[in-house]
C-alpha cells in the first residue's frame, strides 16, 4: 500500500508518494496548469500516478490561515477534495498544511538552492512535508495505540 500526498495550489499541485512500508515520503512531481479553474488534465495526471504507484489513500494539504480560520483557498481545496474522491474512489484525508511551504522554502535556502530555482521544487517538497507528517502520525499511533496529529 502507498499513500499520495498533495499540495494543492492555484497553479500547481505538488505530489509526493510514500514508500510501501509507509515510513517515508518522496516528492515525485509538480503538476502545473495554465488556468486555476482548469482541473481536468490535473486530475487525469493524478489518476495516472495513482495507478503507477498503486496508491490506496490520498492526504491533501488543508491551507488554513495561521489563526486556524478558513479562507477562499480552503473552499477551493475542499472542492478539489470532492473531485478527487469522485474520480478516484479513494479516501482523501485533509491534513493541516500551515507553514509547509515556508519550511520547504527554508530547506532550499539552507541547501543553497538559487531563488529562481526554488519555485520549481517548493510544491513537491511541501507535498512531501504534508505526507510525512501524516506518516509520522500513523507510526506514532501504531507504536502507542494513541491517536495524535493535525488531521482535519
C-alpha positions, -999 to +999 in steps of 0.1 A: +000+000+000+011+035-008-003+069+002-002+100-020+004+135-006-009+166-024-002+203-020-030+219-040-022+255-052-037+279-076-014+270-105+003+238-093-002+206-074+028+192-056+028+154-055+045+131-030+043+093-026+050+071+004+073+041+003+055+007+005+061+004+043+045+039+050+077+052+066+090+079+042+076+104+017+093+113-015+083+142-038+078+130-073+062+157-094+046+191-097+015+191-119+012+225-135-018+241-151-023+273-170-056+283-156-067+279-120-102+265-128-090+240-154-085+208-135-093+180-160-057+174-170-045+178-134-070+152-122-061+129-151-024+131-143-031+124-106-051+093-116-022+081-138+002+085-108-023+066-085-023+037-109+015+038-115+023+038-077-007+017-066-019+044-043-047+034-019-052+067+000-046+104-005-035+131+020-044+166+009-030+197+025-056+220+041-044+256+037-059+271+069-049+307+079-024+310+107-052+317+132-069+285+122-097+301+102-107+291+067-105+313+037-110+311+000-081+286-005-098+262+019-130+264-001-112+256-033-092+228-017-124+212-004-139+214-039-107+197-052-111+170-025-146+163-037-135+160-073-106+137-062-130+114-043-154+112-072-128+105-098-105+081-079-129+065-054-102+068-028-103+082+007-089+117+008-077+128+043-073+165+050-040+175+067-032+209+082-005+223+059+003+256+077+039+265+072+048+236+049+056+259+020+076+281+044+095+251+057+101+239+021+115+273+011+137+274+042+151+240+034+160+250-001+176+282+012+198+262+036+207+239+007+218+270-013+192+265-040+190+296-061+159+317-056+149+313-093+151+275-089+131+273-057+098+277-074+105+246-094+106+224-063+087+241-035+053+225-041+067+190-043+087+195-011+056+209+006+036+178-005+064+157+010+061+175+043+024+171+043+026+134+036+055+128+060+035+145+088+007+121+082+030+091+080+047+101+113+012+103+129+004+068+117+037+055+130+031+071+164-004+056+166+009+022+157+036+023+184+014+037+213-022+029+204-030+066+209-042+089+181-022+121+175-018+146+147-032+176+130-057+158+108-088+178+100 
